[in-house]
Amino acid sequence: MNGKWMEVITEYFRTNKDLYLEMVSTHIKISLIALLIATVIGIGGALLVSGNERAQKILSAVFQTFRVVPSLAVLILLIPIMGTGIMPALFALTLLAVPPIFMNTISGLTSASPFTIETAVGMGMTKRGTFWKVKWPLARPMILAGVKTAAIEIVASATLAAKIGAGGLGEIIFTGLGLYRMDLILIGAVSVATLSLMTGLILDGADKLLVPWK
């Protein structure tokens, strides 16, 4: 049975190589764009409310509310407003990814001990200098951890984009489900898992590069 499956899978790649690579490319493109937008919103939002505890709680509550809504439900709700294709998929994936980035950035920026801040001020640092030379470097590991969590969630959830015509590796999985083709489901699932693993490894490398003291 395993040998037969390998033959079927090999035949799929032999006859559909270009289509498969196009789906992989689309999946990566959607995931990368959503991650970049979410990173800008998450970190930017955290910087805007930094030092304002009330604003932090309000934004945290808003983003956490978005996170508990299933991505598929968001995609379906967006169809009457944005139609189908890449745009609603990007919107839904961005909503999914912003909370971990925002929350980790807030946690990182508030992680510096009062003693460390007092020492920096005692050395003559301004409020601005203390933020960028003390708080920001200390927050960087937490921020990168949030980006990594968001990236992996995006890659996994981007399979749902195929449901609204945005393409990606979800096309293989949903085609397999519709045709009862376990070989297609296996190809799609393994491909998404591999992309998620590679994303984690790449961001681990970025973590070591950007936070060498960690």
N, C-alpha and C positions, 0 to 999 in steps of 0.2 A: 504493500500500500504506500509506504513512504517513497519507494522508488518511483511509483506511478505519479505521485504528487510532484516529485522533483522534475519529472519529465514535463508535466503540465506547466509548472512554474517556469522552467527553462524555455519552453515553447512560447509562453506569454512574453517573456523578455526579448526573445528573438524576433517576434512579430510586432511587438508594441513598444520597442525601445524608445523611439522618439516621443510617443505619446506619454510614456511613463516619465521621461525626463522633463517634459513640459509640465506635467502635474507636480513633480517635485519642485521645479523652479517657481511655479505659481504659489505653492504652499509656503516656500521660503520667503517669497516676496511679500505675501500677505502678512506672515508672521513678523517679519522684520519691520515693515511699515507700522504695524500696530504697536510693536514694542517701542519704536522710536517715539511715536506720538504719546504713548502711555508714560514713557520716561520723562518727556518734557512736561507733561501735565502733573505727574506725580511729584517729581522733584521741584518743579516750579511752584506748585501749590503749597508744598511743605515750606519752601523758602518764604513765600508770601505771608504765611501765618506763623512763621517762627517767632516765638516770644509772646504770642497771643493765645493763651490757653483756651479761651472761649471759642475762638475761631477754629482752633485745632479740633476741638470736640465736635463742632458742627460739621466741618468737612469730613472728619473721620466717620461720623454717623452716616453722612450722605454716601460716601464711597463704599462703606460696608454694606449699606442697603443695596447698592448696585451689584455688589459681589454675590449676594445670596440669590439673586434672580438667575435661573439657569440660562446659559448662553443660547440654547435653542429657542427658549421662550422669547428672549430679546430679539432674535433674528426674525421670528414669526411676527412679532408685534411691529417690527420696523418695515415689513413688506408694504403695508398700505401707505407708509410715509416716504420711504426711500426706494421702494421697489426691490428688485433683486440685483445680484452682482456683487462686486467687491466692496462698494461703499458701506452697505449695511453690515457686511461681515467685519470690516475694519472697525466700525462703530461698536459692535458687540464685543469684539476682542479687546478693544481699548478699555471699555467699561470693566472687563474682567481683570485687566492687568494693572490698572491704576492703583487700586487699594493696597496691594502688597508693597508697591514702590513708595507710595505716599506714607503709609504707616511705618515702614522701615526707615524712611528718611527722617520722619518726626522723632522716632525712637533714637536714631543715631545722633541727631542734633541736640537731644536732651540728655545724652549719656555722659557728657563731660561733667566731672564732679565739681562742686562749688570751689573746692580747694584749688583745682587746676585753673579755673577761671580767675580766681583771686590772685594766684601766682602770676598769671599772664598780665593782669591789670597792674599788679605791683611792679612788673618789669617795664611798665610804660606803654603797653599796647592799648590802642584805642578799641572801642567797641567793635568797629568794623574789622580791625586787625585780629582781635580775639576770635571773631567768628570764622574768618577765612584761614587763619593760621593754627587755630586750636580746635574749635568745634567741627569744622568741615573735615579736616583729616581724620579726626576720631570717628566721625560719622560714616566715612567712606566704606568701611567693611559692611556695615548694616545696609547701606544703600545698595551696594553690589549684590548682597544677599537677596534683597527685595527684587532687584532687576532679574536675578537668576530665577527666582520663584515665578515671577510674571512671565518670563520667556518660555519656561517649560510648560506652563499652563496654556499659553497662547498656541504653542506648537501642537499640543494635544487637542485643544479645542478647535483649532482651525479646520479640522476634518469636517466640522458641521457646516463650514462655508459652502461645501458642495451642495447642500440642501437647497440653497437659494441661488445656485448658478455661478458661484464665485470661483469654482474650480478647486484644485488642490488634490491631495491624496485621498480625501474623503470620497472622491468620485469612484475610486477603485473599491472602497469598502461598501459604499451604498449600492454599487452595481453588483457586487458579490452577494449582498443581502437580498437584492431583488431577484437574482438568478439562482440563488441557493448554490453559489460557487464558493466553496471553502478556500480554494486556491487564491481567488481574488481578495477575499477577506484577510487571508494570511499575509499576502503581499502588502496590502495596504496597512495592516496593523503593525507588521514588522518594520515597514518603512517609517511610519510615524514614531514608533518607539526608538528607532535608530536616530532619527532627527532630534528627538528630545534628549537622547543620551549625548549626542554630539554637541548640542546647544549647552548642556550642562558642563561638558568638558572645556568648551571654548571659554565660557564665562569663568570657570575655575582658573583657567590660564590668565584671563584678564585680571582676576582677583589677585593672583600672585604678582602680576606685573605692576598693578596700581597700588597694592597694599603690601609691599615687600616686608614690612615689619610685622605682619600678622603671624 
